[in-house]
Amino acid sequence: FSSRRRHTRCLSDWSSDVCSSDLHLVLAGILSRQAEELRAAYAPHGDLRVIDEEDGWVCMSAQMPI
């Protein structure tokens, strides 16, 4: 249950930035050690960044032009 609450908080914080001209990507349940590899893989498409971290897990988001 705590992970559900954590991801709900993560998504609600992110949702305040919603803009209809961009695609919004949220990745949750990512191991901290995977964050940099994912950021590099998505770099050509948008700025994927960690928006929340807890106990070795991260939530990442990016805004990408459509």
Salt bridges, closest charged atoms under 4 A:
GLU36 OE2 - ARG39 NH2 2.73
ASP52 OD2 - ARG9 NH2 2.65
GLU54 OE2 - ARG6 NH1 3.26
